[in-house]
Amino acid sequence: MAKAKTEDISVEEKLRTLFELQQIDSKIDKIRTVRGELPLEVRDLEDIVAGLETRVNNLTEELKAMEDGIADKKNVMKDAAALIKKYEAQQGKVRNNREYDAITKEIEFQNLEIQLAEKRIKEFKANMITKKEIIETSEAELKDRQKDLKLKQKELDEIVAETEKEEESLLKKSKTSESMIEDRLLNAYKRIRGNVMNGLGVVTVERDACGGCFNKIPPQRQLDIRTHKKVIVCEHCGRILVDADILTGKVKE
């Protein structure tokens, strides 16, 4: 939306529009405060769930690799046993000591292969026990986190559903008001809002004090504020000051 020509708008109208924008933005802030930290909590839980899922998948793959390793080593043992049986049969047919010694070495080598395979199988099984315990713990934690995520997401969805239409309407009004304010003043307003805890960039004078920081405002400065002839900021907090009658168009003498 194109901005109106600022030279055609009085200071009073600028202040009135700015104060209206502040009221709209404060309502939007209130809606988002009601939602609180839920969006962040949901995102954190989503990250935790994704991390746990990846961990369980990786551990499951490692467990499968160990199972495959055990199967492979059993095949090695089976092949070695077959070779030993074959070599033992050949020992009875040897013609000299050299052939006998060669076959004996082959039998010893295959027995060593069996021993090494048995050792690896024991290591695999020991590691599998540990992996299974970690998987069980991780799956239990994953289940709990998924439950928490489901509850938090439901809670967030309910709050969003209750406030979404109102927020959309307020955001449109905010954009409309912004389009009527000159860039310099709008940027100053946004900068102030971003620097204060309560998001109030424009405040009224209340009981002779700034409605933002509550510091006293001199009488002459209050008079200047009531005339709506120039933009005045609090000397203490930098907020833009308006009087309570700005929306009615009344000018106090």
VEXDRENVEX-659188 format. One line per field, with one value per residue: residue number from 1; x, y, z of N, C-alpha, C, CB in turn. Coordinates in Angstrom, 2 decimals. Glycine has a CB too. Example, Ala and Ser with C-alpha at 12.3 -4.5 7.8 and 13.67 -1.06 7.14 Angstrom:
2
resi c(1  2)
n.u c(13.19  12.85)
n.v c(-5.69  -2.25)
n.w c(7.80  7.08)
ca.u c(12.30  13.67)
ca.v c(-4.50  -1.06)
ca.w c(7.80  7.14)
c.u c(13.20  12.90)
c.v c(-3.30  0.03)
c.w c(7.80  7.87)
cb.u c(11.31  14.08)
cb.v c(-4.47  -0.60)
cb.w c(9.05  5.72)
//
This chain:
253
resi c(1  2  3  4  5  6  7  8  9  10  11  12  13  14  15  16  17  18  19  20  21  22  23  24  25  26  27  28  29  30  31  32  33  34  35  36  37  38  39  40  41  42  43  44  45  46  47  48  49  50  51  52  53  54  55  56  57  58  59  60  61  62  63  64  65  66  67  68  69  70  71  72  73  74  75  76  77  78  79  80  81  82  83  84  85  86  87  88  89  90  91  92  93  94  95  96  97  98  99  100  101  102  103  104  105  106  107  108  109  110  111  112  113  114  115  116  117  118  119  120  121  122  123  124  125  126  127  128  129  130  131  132  133  134  135  136  137  138  139  140  141  142  143  144  145  146  147  148  149  150  151  152  153  154  155  156  157  158  159  160  161  162  163  164  165  166  167  168  169  170  171  172  173  174  175  176  177  178  179  180  181  182  183  184  185  186  187  188  189  190  191  192  193  194  195  196  197  198  199  200  201  202  203  204  205  206  207  208  209  210  211  212  213  214  215  216  217  218  219  220  221  222  223  224  225  226  227  228  229  230  231  232  233  234  235  236  237  238  239  240  241  242  243  244  245  246  247  248  249  250  251  252  253)
n.u c(0.84  0.59  2.21  0.65  0.93  3.18  3.41  0.88  -0.33  -1.13  0.81  -0.57  -2.33  -0.49  0.57  -1.75  -2.32  -0.03  -0.28  -2.56  -1.55  0.26  -1.52  -2.78  -0.58  0.12  -1.99  -1.53  0.90  0.00  -1.56  0.42  1.90  0.19  0.40  2.89  5.83  5.35  5.60  8.42  8.97  7.71  9.23  11.73  11.16  10.53  13.03  14.42  13.01  13.50  16.27  16.47  15.15  16.90  19.11  18.17  17.68  20.29  21.59  20.12  20.84  23.55  23.31  22.16  24.28  26.11  24.79  24.86  27.60  28.09  26.79  28.40  30.87  30.17  29.82  32.45  33.58  32.23  33.14  35.87  35.83  34.99  37.16  39.15  38.23  38.55  41.35  42.25  41.44  43.12  45.54  45.97  46.78  49.18  52.50  54.96  56.92  57.06  54.74  52.89  53.47  52.83  50.07  49.30  49.92  48.04  45.72  46.09  46.05  43.39  42.07  42.88  41.58  38.97  39.01  39.54  37.25  35.31  36.03  35.49  32.73  31.89  32.61  30.96  28.44  28.56  28.73  26.31  24.48  24.89  24.21  21.51  20.42  20.86  19.28  16.72  16.45  16.61  14.42  12.35  12.63  12.20  9.53  8.29  8.98  7.73  5.11  4.99  5.44  3.20  1.17  1.95  1.89  -0.80  -1.86  -0.73  -1.88  -4.57  -4.54  -3.59  -5.66  -7.69  -6.85  -5.92  -7.49  -8.11  -5.54  -4.67  -6.45  -5.70  -3.05  -3.39  -4.62  -2.52  -0.59  -1.97  -2.09  0.65  1.26  0.40  2.16  5.09  8.30  10.61  9.56  8.15  10.18  11.61  9.76  9.52  12.12  12.28  10.32  11.55  13.58  12.63  11.21  8.41  7.39  6.29  6.28  5.06  3.57  1.18  0.84  0.73  -0.55  1.19  3.53  5.77  4.26  5.68  8.30  7.77  8.93  8.91  7.39  8.15  6.00  5.82  6.65  4.66  2.57  3.34  3.09  0.32  -0.62  -0.24  1.47  4.02  6.38  7.23  9.61  10.27  12.62  14.00  13.52  13.16  10.79  7.97  5.83  2.39  -0.78  -3.59  -5.94  -5.54  -6.74  -9.33  -9.15  -9.19  -7.75  -5.94  -5.80)
n.v c(-1.19  2.18  4.98  7.79  11.26  12.86  15.56  16.50  15.77  16.55  17.24  16.48  14.56  12.68  11.90  10.88  8.72  7.25  6.61  5.06  2.95  1.97  1.00  -1.04  -2.71  -3.39  -5.01  -7.14  -7.97  -8.84  -11.06  -12.74  -13.05  -14.52  -16.94  -17.49  -19.29  -21.49  -22.03  -22.13  -24.19  -26.29  -26.43  -27.08  -29.59  -30.97  -31.01  -32.55  -34.98  -35.67  -35.99  -38.16  -40.12  -40.40  -41.32  -43.81  -45.14  -45.23  -46.80  -49.13  -49.90  -50.38  -52.53  -54.41  -54.69  -55.95  -58.35  -59.36  -59.60  -61.63  -63.77  -63.96  -64.67  -67.16  -68.57  -68.53  -70.18  -72.55  -73.14  -73.41  -75.61  -77.56  -77.65  -78.53  -81.11  -82.16  -81.94  -83.57  -86.01  -86.22  -86.50  -89.15  -90.19  -89.25  -89.14  -88.53  -86.93  -84.19  -83.47  -84.21  -82.42  -80.01  -80.26  -80.45  -77.86  -76.41  -77.35  -76.36  -73.65  -73.31  -73.99  -71.86  -69.84  -70.48  -70.03  -67.27  -66.35  -67.17  -65.55  -63.02  -63.25  -63.40  -60.83  -59.31  -60.12  -59.20  -56.44  -56.12  -56.53  -54.25  -52.28  -52.92  -52.29  -49.53  -48.81  -49.56  -47.79  -45.35  -45.55  -45.58  -43.03  -41.59  -42.21  -40.97  -38.29  -37.89  -38.07  -35.83  -33.85  -34.13  -33.32  -30.66  -29.58  -29.83  -28.13  -25.71  -25.51  -25.19  -22.72  -21.07  -21.41  -20.11  -17.48  -16.78  -15.60  -13.11  -12.06  -11.93  -10.00  -7.79  -7.49  -6.68  -4.21  -2.98  -2.81  -1.10  1.25  1.74  2.42  4.99  6.53  8.46  7.32  7.93  8.54  6.21  4.30  5.18  4.72  1.91  1.22  2.11  0.50  -1.97  -1.75  -1.65  -3.33  -3.78  -3.24  -0.76  2.00  4.38  6.41  7.63  10.65  10.29  11.19  13.38  12.23  10.20  7.59  5.35  5.10  6.38  8.68  12.05  14.74  17.95  20.85  22.75  21.19  19.29  20.88  21.45  18.90  18.53  20.27  19.11  19.77  19.12  16.39  14.84  13.48  11.35  12.50  10.74  7.95  7.90  7.34  8.10  10.73  11.31  12.96  11.91  12.59  12.47  10.80  11.74  14.13  16.49  19.52  20.55  23.56)
n.w c(0.00  -0.90  0.58  2.14  1.14  3.13  3.59  3.46  5.74  9.02  12.02  14.27  13.24  12.42  14.91  16.08  14.38  14.81  17.50  17.40  15.90  17.76  19.71  18.28  17.71  20.30  21.03  19.33  20.38  22.86  22.18  21.18  23.46  25.02  23.75  24.55  25.35  23.87  20.97  20.73  22.52  21.23  18.86  19.96  21.07  18.75  17.53  19.41  19.27  16.59  16.74  18.52  17.06  14.90  16.31  17.32  14.90  13.83  15.79  15.54  12.98  13.43  15.16  13.47  11.70  13.36  13.84  11.27  11.12  13.00  11.75  9.50  10.65  11.68  9.37  8.51  10.48  9.93  7.35  7.92  9.63  7.87  6.14  7.90  8.43  5.91  5.55  7.62  6.70  4.56  5.77  6.35  4.00  3.19  1.75  2.71  5.33  4.91  3.45  5.37  7.46  6.19  5.80  8.44  9.36  7.91  9.10  11.69  11.13  10.28  12.63  14.17  12.79  13.45  16.23  16.31  15.04  16.88  19.02  17.96  17.62  20.29  21.10  19.46  20.44  23.09  22.66  21.38  23.42  24.97  23.05  22.60  25.08  25.13  22.94  23.85  26.02  24.63  22.91  24.75  25.85  23.50  22.99  25.18  24.69  22.22  23.04  24.73  22.80  21.16  22.92  23.49  20.91  20.33  22.26  21.40  18.84  19.50  20.82  18.76  16.92  18.27  18.30  15.78  13.64  14.76  15.10  12.43  11.42  12.97  12.16  9.52  9.96  11.26  9.23  7.52  9.06  9.30  6.69  6.53  7.84  7.89  6.74  8.32  10.88  11.39  11.40  13.61  15.61  15.47  16.16  18.79  19.97  19.70  21.50  24.06  26.91  27.16  24.68  24.10  22.19  21.87  24.22  26.64  28.60  32.01  35.05  35.21  34.35  32.34  30.55  30.09  31.33  33.65  34.66  35.82  33.95  32.86  33.36  31.15  29.03  29.03  28.21  25.60  24.54  24.70  22.78  20.33  18.22  17.57  17.39  20.32  22.50  25.32  27.66  29.18  28.55  25.83  24.52  22.40  23.14  23.89  24.50  26.49  25.16  22.47  20.57  20.44  19.28  20.61  21.80  24.47  26.22)
ca.u c(0.00  1.40  2.09  0.07  1.93  3.32  3.25  -0.55  -0.84  -0.70  1.53  -1.58  -2.82  0.61  0.62  -2.95  -2.14  1.05  -0.81  -3.47  -0.68  0.77  -2.59  -2.95  0.60  0.07  -2.95  -0.82  1.87  -0.73  -1.91  1.64  2.31  -0.69  1.00  4.06  7.01  4.91  6.23  9.80  8.96  7.36  10.40  12.77  10.74  10.66  14.47  14.79  12.41  14.25  17.58  16.30  14.81  18.16  19.95  17.62  17.92  21.72  21.89  19.50  21.69  24.77  22.92  22.00  25.63  26.72  24.12  25.45  28.98  28.03  26.45  29.59  31.88  29.70  30.14  33.90  33.80  31.69  34.09  37.12  35.59  34.94  38.54  39.86  37.80  39.17  42.79  42.46  41.29  44.30  46.73  46.18  47.22  50.42  53.60  56.20  56.77  56.86  53.31  52.18  53.67  52.10  48.65  49.15  49.91  46.75  44.73  46.34  45.59  41.93  41.66  43.10  40.49  37.77  39.18  39.38  35.82  34.59  36.34  34.75  31.31  31.69  32.67  29.72  27.31  28.70  28.37  24.88  23.75  24.98  23.43  20.09  20.04  20.80  18.11  15.53  16.38  16.35  13.05  11.46  12.71  11.55  8.08  7.88  9.12  6.67  3.88  5.07  5.30  1.80  0.38  2.34  1.41  -2.26  -2.08  -0.39  -2.88  -5.80  -4.34  -3.50  -7.00  -8.49  -6.35  -5.40  -8.29  -7.95  -4.20  -4.63  -7.17  -4.88  -1.87  -3.82  -4.81  -1.19  0.00  -2.68  -1.63  2.05  1.31  0.02  3.18  6.34  9.31  11.49  8.84  7.82  11.42  11.92  8.78  9.90  13.38  11.97  9.60  12.50  14.56  11.97  10.70  6.96  7.00  5.59  7.08  4.26  2.86  0.50  1.28  -0.16  -0.21  2.35  4.74  5.83  3.56  6.58  9.34  7.17  9.65  8.11  7.54  7.96  4.72  5.90  6.74  3.32  1.76  3.74  2.53  -1.13  -0.96  -0.14  2.08  5.31  6.66  8.06  10.00  10.66  14.06  14.61  13.46  13.13  9.48  7.20  4.80  1.14  -1.69  -4.67  -7.06  -5.10  -7.66  -10.59  -8.90  -9.25  -6.48  -6.07  -5.08)
ca.v c(0.00  3.39  5.91  9.10  12.33  13.32  17.01  16.80  15.27  17.39  16.54  15.87  13.35  11.71  11.39  10.08  7.46  6.52  6.07  3.98  1.84  1.41  0.23  -2.27  -3.56  -3.89  -6.13  -8.26  -8.42  -9.56  -12.37  -13.56  -13.35  -15.61  -18.17  -17.69  -19.99  -22.74  -22.32  -22.51  -25.50  -27.27  -26.60  -27.80  -30.99  -31.54  -31.28  -33.67  -36.19  -35.99  -36.48  -39.49  -41.03  -40.65  -42.15  -45.17  -45.71  -45.53  -47.92  -50.32  -50.30  -50.96  -53.83  -55.29  -54.97  -56.94  -59.62  -59.83  -59.98  -62.94  -64.75  -64.11  -65.43  -68.55  -69.18  -68.75  -71.35  -73.70  -73.43  -73.87  -76.97  -78.45  -77.79  -79.36  -82.48  -82.54  -82.09  -84.74  -87.19  -86.28  -86.87  -90.61  -90.59  -88.55  -90.03  -88.18  -86.01  -82.81  -83.31  -84.31  -81.14  -78.96  -80.43  -80.12  -76.39  -75.94  -77.64  -75.40  -72.33  -73.31  -73.95  -70.48  -69.07  -70.75  -69.34  -65.83  -66.12  -67.30  -64.35  -61.89  -63.47  -63.01  -59.36  -58.83  -60.38  -58.28  -55.11  -56.13  -56.36  -52.81  -51.54  -53.16  -51.52  -48.12  -48.68  -49.61  -46.52  -44.28  -45.72  -45.16  -41.56  -41.11  -42.35  -39.91  -37.00  -37.82  -37.79  -34.42  -33.05  -34.20  -32.49  -29.26  -29.17  -29.69  -26.91  -24.58  -25.45  -24.65  -21.28  -20.42  -21.41  -19.11  -16.11  -16.57  -14.64  -11.80  -11.59  -11.57  -8.74  -6.75  -7.29  -5.87  -2.84  -2.45  -2.45  0.08  2.40  1.99  3.05  6.39  7.20  8.66  6.31  8.35  8.41  4.79  3.61  5.58  4.00  0.49  1.12  2.25  -0.73  -3.07  -1.52  -1.64  -4.64  -3.93  -2.96  0.52  3.06  5.59  6.34  8.86  11.26  9.84  11.79  14.26  11.41  9.36  6.32  4.23  4.99  7.00  9.86  13.27  15.58  19.36  21.43  23.34  20.09  18.70  21.80  21.21  17.60  18.67  21.07  18.21  20.50  18.53  15.09  15.01  12.20  11.40  12.75  9.66  6.64  8.06  7.01  9.21  11.10  11.93  13.10  10.92  13.01  12.54  10.07  12.47  15.33  17.68  20.17  21.24  24.86)
ca.w c(0.00  -1.02  1.70  1.83  1.13  4.51  3.71  3.54  7.01  10.15  13.09  15.14  12.59  12.48  16.28  16.31  13.64  15.46  18.74  16.99  15.53  19.01  20.35  17.49  17.92  21.67  21.02  18.68  21.37  23.91  21.61  21.11  24.83  25.45  23.22  25.39  24.82  23.25  19.67  20.96  23.15  20.18  17.97  20.71  21.17  17.40  17.33  20.29  18.70  15.36  17.17  19.10  15.95  14.18  17.18  17.33  13.57  13.71  16.67  14.96  11.85  14.01  15.69  12.30  11.18  14.26  13.56  10.01  11.43  13.66  10.71  8.66  11.40  11.77  8.07  8.52  11.32  9.21  6.25  8.52  10.13  6.69  5.66  8.88  8.18  4.63  5.76  8.47  5.84  3.70  6.55  6.30  2.67  2.84  1.36  3.41  6.46  4.41  3.16  6.65  8.18  5.46  6.12  9.86  9.46  7.40  10.15  12.78  10.65  10.29  14.04  14.59  12.19  14.27  17.51  16.07  14.74  18.15  19.79  17.37  17.92  21.70  21.15  18.84  21.35  24.23  22.17  21.07  24.68  25.29  22.04  22.84  26.28  24.72  22.06  24.70  26.75  23.66  22.43  25.85  25.88  22.28  23.19  26.12  24.00  21.21  23.79  25.13  21.58  20.74  23.84  23.28  19.59  20.45  23.03  20.53  17.77  20.08  21.06  17.45  16.34  18.98  18.10  14.42  12.87  15.37  14.80  11.01  11.28  13.58  11.32  8.37  10.46  11.55  7.94  7.02  9.83  8.94  5.37  6.68  8.64  7.14  7.04  9.40  12.14  11.56  11.77  14.99  16.45  15.51  16.88  20.22  20.38  19.77  22.57  25.37  27.29  26.98  23.30  23.98  21.58  22.05  25.50  27.06  29.86  33.08  36.34  34.99  34.14  31.14  30.74  29.85  32.37  34.85  35.12  35.76  32.77  33.23  32.92  29.82  28.06  28.96  27.41  24.20  24.15  24.54  21.60  19.17  17.10  17.21  17.98  21.51  23.11  26.73  27.81  29.95  27.90  24.38  23.94  21.86  24.12  23.42  25.63  26.46  24.31  21.09  19.70  20.32  18.49  21.46  22.13  25.75  26.29)
c.u c(0.89  1.17  1.45  1.17  2.01  3.14  1.78  -1.15  -0.27  0.05  0.55  -2.09  -1.75  0.68  -0.57  -2.80  -1.08  0.56  -1.78  -2.67  -0.13  -0.28  -2.83  -1.80  0.63  -0.89  -2.31  0.19  1.19  -1.10  -0.70  2.17  1.48  -0.13  2.27  5.21  6.64  5.56  7.68  9.89  8.66  8.55  11.51  12.44  10.85  12.12  14.92  14.28  13.17  15.62  17.51  15.97  16.07  19.06  19.49  17.87  19.39  22.12  21.32  20.31  22.99  24.49  22.77  23.36  26.33  26.10  24.67  26.88  29.04  27.75  27.66  30.66  31.46  29.96  31.63  34.22  33.34  32.66  35.40  36.98  35.58  36.36  39.36  39.52  38.46  40.66  43.09  42.34  42.52  45.55  47.03  46.70  48.55  51.53  54.89  55.90  56.50  55.39  52.50  52.27  52.88  50.61  48.37  49.09  48.59  45.65  44.86  45.82  44.07  41.38  41.82  41.99  39.20  37.85  38.97  37.91  34.99  34.80  35.53  33.25  31.00  31.69  31.40  28.55  27.35  28.28  26.88  24.03  23.71  24.12  21.94  19.58  19.90  19.57  16.83  15.34  16.00  14.92  12.04  11.43  12.02  10.04  7.55  7.92  8.05  5.32  3.84  4.84  3.86  0.92  0.66  1.81  -0.10  -2.60  -1.82  -1.44  -4.19  -5.70  -4.30  -4.87  -7.88  -8.10  -5.95  -6.16  -8.12  -6.57  -4.09  -5.30  -6.34  -3.64  -2.21  -4.00  -3.46  -0.51  -0.64  -2.21  -0.19  2.17  1.00  1.06  4.47  7.42  10.17  10.82  8.51  9.06  11.83  11.03  9.19  11.19  13.14  11.28  10.57  13.47  13.95  11.29  9.22  6.48  6.26  6.54  6.40  3.46  2.20  1.14  0.26  0.32  1.10  3.64  4.63  5.16  4.43  7.58  8.91  8.00  8.77  8.43  7.26  6.64  4.76  5.94  5.39  2.40  2.06  3.13  1.04  -1.52  -0.88  0.51  3.46  5.49  7.65  8.35  10.40  12.18  14.78  14.65  13.39  11.80  8.80  6.03  3.59  0.25  -2.88  -5.81  -6.69  -6.09  -8.99  -10.42  -8.97  -7.86  -6.69  -5.22  -4.32)
c.v c(1.25  4.30  7.20  10.14  12.95  14.82  17.41  16.36  16.11  16.55  15.83  14.56  12.26  11.06  10.48  8.70  6.59  5.87  4.92  2.74  1.16  0.54  -1.10  -3.24  -4.15  -5.08  -7.37  -8.86  -9.28  -10.96  -13.29  -13.92  -14.50  -16.95  -18.53  -18.36  -21.27  -23.02  -22.77  -23.90  -26.59  -27.52  -27.38  -29.29  -31.69  -31.90  -32.48  -34.98  -36.63  -36.57  -37.90  -40.52  -41.40  -41.58  -43.60  -45.87  -46.12  -46.74  -49.22  -50.84  -50.94  -52.36  -54.85  -55.66  -56.01  -58.31  -60.24  -60.31  -61.35  -64.03  -65.02  -64.96  -66.90  -69.28  -69.48  -70.01  -72.63  -74.13  -74.00  -75.31  -77.98  -78.71  -78.69  -80.84  -83.03  -82.83  -83.31  -86.04  -87.37  -86.74  -88.38  -91.09  -89.94  -89.55  -89.72  -87.17  -84.57  -82.55  -83.34  -82.98  -80.01  -79.03  -80.06  -78.60  -75.81  -76.17  -76.65  -74.00  -72.23  -73.30  -72.55  -69.58  -69.25  -70.01  -67.83  -65.49  -66.19  -66.07  -63.15  -62.02  -63.07  -61.48  -58.75  -58.96  -59.44  -56.87  -55.02  -55.94  -54.88  -51.99  -51.70  -52.37  -50.04  -47.87  -48.66  -48.30  -45.37  -44.35  -45.28  -43.63  -40.95  -41.14  -41.24  -38.53  -36.82  -37.50  -36.33  -33.50  -33.00  -33.29  -31.01  -28.74  -28.96  -28.39  -25.68  -24.41  -24.83  -23.15  -20.52  -20.32  -20.32  -17.69  -15.77  -15.49  -13.22  -11.22  -11.14  -10.22  -7.57  -6.45  -6.45  -4.41  -2.18  -1.99  -1.20  1.34  2.75  2.73  4.54  7.20  7.30  7.71  6.67  8.13  6.95  4.01  3.92  4.82  2.53  0.28  1.19  0.99  -1.91  -2.95  -1.54  -2.98  -4.83  -3.58  -1.65  1.59  4.40  5.45  7.68  9.39  10.88  10.41  12.57  13.49  10.62  8.03  5.11  4.02  5.65  8.13  11.10  14.08  17.02  19.92  22.00  22.27  19.39  19.56  21.60  19.90  17.74  19.45  20.26  18.89  19.97  17.20  15.28  13.65  12.41  11.56  11.60  8.32  6.70  7.71  8.27  9.46  11.74  12.11  12.17  11.28  13.03  11.87  10.82  13.74  16.60  18.22  20.94  22.50  24.97)
c.w c(0.00  0.16  1.24  1.86  2.52  4.66  3.83  4.87  8.14  11.18  14.01  14.56  12.61  13.87  16.58  15.63  14.31  16.76  18.46  16.62  16.78  19.69  19.62  17.75  19.33  21.78  20.39  19.65  22.44  23.44  21.61  22.48  25.39  24.97  24.00  24.66  24.08  21.89  19.81  21.58  22.13  19.27  18.67  20.81  19.82  17.12  18.17  19.72  17.45  15.72  17.72  18.02  15.16  15.00  17.18  16.00  13.40  14.56  16.13  13.78  12.34  14.55  14.56  11.71  12.05  14.04  12.27  10.23  12.08  12.64  9.82  9.36  11.57  10.47  7.96  9.32  10.61  8.09  6.80  9.02  8.98  6.16  6.59  8.65  6.91  4.82  6.61  7.67  4.95  4.45  6.48  4.97  2.26  2.57  2.10  4.52  6.02  4.12  4.45  7.41  7.52  5.79  7.58  10.07  8.97  8.44  11.30  12.40  10.71  11.72  14.62  14.05  13.01  15.60  17.38  15.80  16.02  19.03  19.29  17.65  19.36  21.84  20.58  19.81  22.56  23.84  21.87  22.32  25.07  24.35  22.29  24.04  25.93  23.85  22.88  25.46  25.82  23.14  23.49  25.95  24.67  22.43  24.10  25.45  22.94  21.85  24.21  23.93  21.12  21.60  23.62  21.95  19.61  21.18  22.18  19.44  18.27  20.30  19.74  16.82  16.96  18.60  16.67  13.65  13.42  15.04  13.34  10.76  11.82  12.75  10.09  8.78  10.74  10.27  7.37  7.74  9.47  7.62  5.43  7.45  7.84  7.63  8.24  10.76  12.43  12.01  13.21  15.96  16.59  16.29  18.39  20.73  20.57  20.93  23.97  25.64  26.95  25.58  23.09  23.44  21.70  23.33  25.81  28.34  30.93  34.41  36.26  34.76  32.84  31.43  30.50  30.97  33.68  35.45  34.92  34.50  33.16  32.66  31.50  28.74  27.93  28.10  25.92  23.68  23.86  23.30  20.30  17.96  16.71  17.94  19.13  22.13  24.55  26.82  28.50  29.19  26.37  23.73  23.43  22.78  23.45  24.65  25.43  25.53  22.82  20.13  19.51  19.47  19.30  21.74  23.42  25.75  27.60)
cb.u c(-0.96  1.10  3.46  -1.07  1.58  4.67  3.88  -1.29  -0.47  -1.91  2.41  -2.75  -3.26  1.96  0.67  -4.21  -1.75  2.22  -1.51  -4.36  0.48  1.22  -3.88  -3.03  1.88  -0.35  -4.24  -0.12  2.58  -1.99  -2.47  2.71  2.16  -2.13  1.32  3.69  7.97  3.42  6.17  10.50  7.92  6.15  10.92  12.92  9.31  10.15  15.30  14.24  10.92  14.41  18.17  15.19  13.77  18.90  19.94  16.11  17.52  22.55  21.34  18.07  22.01  25.32  21.61  21.12  26.47  26.54  22.59  25.42  29.62  26.95  25.26  30.16  32.11  28.20  29.69  34.64  33.07  30.31  34.38  37.54  34.25  34.05  39.21  39.50  36.26  38.97  43.37  41.44  40.03  44.55  46.53  44.89  46.15  50.84  53.83  57.25  58.02  57.70  52.82  52.76  55.17  52.32  48.20  50.32  51.07  46.40  44.90  47.85  46.08  41.38  42.50  44.47  40.25  37.62  40.58  40.26  35.31  35.05  37.84  34.98  30.92  32.80  33.90  29.43  27.32  30.15  29.17  24.50  24.40  26.44  23.79  19.83  21.09  22.08  18.07  15.62  17.73  17.34  12.79  11.93  14.18  11.98  7.75  8.79  10.51  6.58  3.78  6.45  6.19  1.29  0.69  3.87  1.79  -2.87  -1.17  0.99  -3.15  -6.12  -3.05  -2.54  -7.65  -8.35  -5.18  -5.45  -9.78  -8.13  -3.18  -5.31  -8.52  -4.48  -1.30  -5.13  -5.67  -0.34  -0.14  -4.20  -1.75  2.81  0.35  -1.32  3.42  6.81  10.19  11.87  7.55  7.26  12.55  11.75  7.36  10.06  14.34  11.07  8.53  13.27  15.24  10.94  10.91  6.25  6.17  5.01  7.35  3.31  3.82  -1.01  1.43  -0.22  -0.12  2.52  4.96  7.29  2.38  7.31  10.64  6.96  10.99  8.34  6.59  9.15  4.30  7.14  7.82  2.73  2.04  5.27  2.76  -1.70  -0.03  -1.54  2.18  6.47  7.23  7.37  11.16  10.19  14.28  13.85  12.26  14.19  8.59  6.70  5.38  0.41  -2.17  -5.20  -7.53  -3.73  -7.92  -11.12  -9.88  -9.96  -5.98  -5.66  -6.06)
cb.v c(0.00  4.13  6.19  9.46  13.40  12.93  17.70  16.13  13.77  18.09  17.53  16.84  13.65  12.40  12.55  10.83  7.75  7.46  7.17  4.43  2.33  2.52  1.05  -1.95  -2.77  -2.77  -5.74  -7.80  -7.22  -8.78  -12.22  -12.84  -12.10  -15.40  -18.01  -18.51  -20.30  -22.73  -21.08  -21.49  -25.54  -26.77  -25.22  -27.20  -31.08  -30.54  -30.03  -33.45  -35.95  -34.71  -35.55  -39.48  -40.37  -39.31  -41.61  -45.14  -44.70  -44.31  -47.65  -50.00  -49.07  -50.05  -53.72  -54.59  -53.67  -56.51  -59.43  -58.72  -58.95  -62.94  -64.25  -62.74  -64.79  -68.59  -68.26  -67.52  -71.20  -73.37  -72.15  -72.95  -77.04  -77.84  -76.41  -78.94  -82.55  -81.42  -80.83  -84.74  -87.07  -84.92  -86.44  -91.32  -90.22  -87.58  -89.94  -87.61  -86.05  -82.56  -84.42  -85.47  -80.77  -79.09  -81.89  -80.73  -75.79  -76.66  -79.09  -75.33  -72.07  -74.51  -74.96  -69.98  -69.51  -72.27  -69.63  -65.37  -67.15  -68.56  -64.04  -61.83  -64.95  -63.63  -58.84  -59.60  -61.85  -58.28  -54.77  -57.44  -57.22  -52.33  -52.03  -54.65  -51.70  -47.72  -49.83  -50.78  -46.22  -44.37  -47.18  -45.77  -41.10  -41.95  -43.73  -39.91  -36.87  -39.15  -38.71  -34.12  -33.60  -35.66  -32.87  -29.11  -30.22  -30.91  -26.89  -24.78  -26.85  -25.35  -21.04  -21.19  -22.78  -19.30  -15.87  -17.88  -15.04  -11.89  -12.68  -12.66  -8.81  -7.15  -8.65  -6.42  -2.86  -3.51  -3.60  -0.10  2.12  0.67  2.37  6.49  6.44  10.11  6.09  9.83  9.25  4.21  4.00  7.11  4.10  -0.06  2.23  3.50  -1.10  -3.15  -0.21  -0.48  -4.85  -3.07  -4.06  0.96  2.75  5.84  5.93  8.60  12.84  8.28  10.71  15.20  10.46  9.15  6.26  4.42  5.62  5.95  10.02  14.11  15.11  20.21  22.52  24.24  19.07  18.54  23.28  21.16  16.54  19.33  22.29  17.72  21.96  19.49  14.09  15.94  11.54  10.11  14.03  9.48  5.88  7.24  6.30  8.92  12.05  11.04  14.59  10.73  14.40  11.89  8.68  12.84  15.42  17.36  21.11  20.33  26.06)
cb.w c(1.23  -2.33  2.33  2.84  0.06  5.05  2.51  2.40  7.20  10.81  13.89  15.36  11.14  12.15  17.28  15.76  12.17  15.75  19.54  15.81  14.64  19.96  20.38  15.97  17.66  22.65  20.25  17.37  22.03  24.32  20.18  20.32  25.73  24.93  21.72  26.58  25.95  23.10  18.77  21.86  24.28  19.36  17.52  22.12  21.69  16.34  17.70  21.71  18.35  14.48  18.21  20.17  15.02  13.88  18.60  17.64  12.48  14.13  18.07  14.52  10.97  15.13  16.49  11.22  11.12  15.74  13.46  8.96  12.35  14.77  9.85  8.30  12.77  12.11  6.92  9.12  12.65  8.62  5.43  9.67  10.91  5.57  5.54  10.33  8.05  3.58  6.42  9.63  4.96  3.08  8.02  6.60  1.66  3.97  -0.13  2.41  7.32  3.14  2.20  7.51  8.21  3.93  5.84  10.68  8.64  6.08  10.67  13.11  9.21  9.53  14.86  14.13  10.72  14.52  18.08  14.88  13.71  18.90  19.73  15.84  17.68  22.59  20.38  17.55  21.82  24.76  20.92  20.37  25.81  25.23  20.62  23.05  27.40  23.97  21.03  25.69  27.44  22.49  22.03  27.20  25.94  21.07  23.78  27.36  23.38  20.43  25.03  25.77  20.46  20.82  25.29  23.35  18.54  21.19  24.28  19.91  17.20  21.41  21.86  16.52  16.52  20.48  18.99  13.65  12.90  16.90  15.10  10.16  12.00  14.99  10.89  7.78  11.74  12.26  6.96  7.18  11.33  8.86  4.42  7.36  9.98  7.27  5.84  9.24  12.10  10.24  10.82  15.17  15.85  14.09  16.43  20.47  19.32  18.50  22.36  25.46  28.77  27.97  22.81  25.36  20.12  20.82  26.65  27.27  29.73  33.13  37.45  36.17  35.32  30.67  29.85  28.57  31.88  35.89  34.36  37.01  31.61  32.73  33.88  29.72  28.47  30.38  27.83  24.08  25.25  25.75  21.50  18.78  17.45  17.56  16.91  22.54  22.32  27.50  28.59  31.25  28.41  23.78  24.98  20.40  25.16  22.32  25.80  27.84  24.73  20.95  20.26  21.71  17.37  22.78  20.97  26.90  26.16)
//
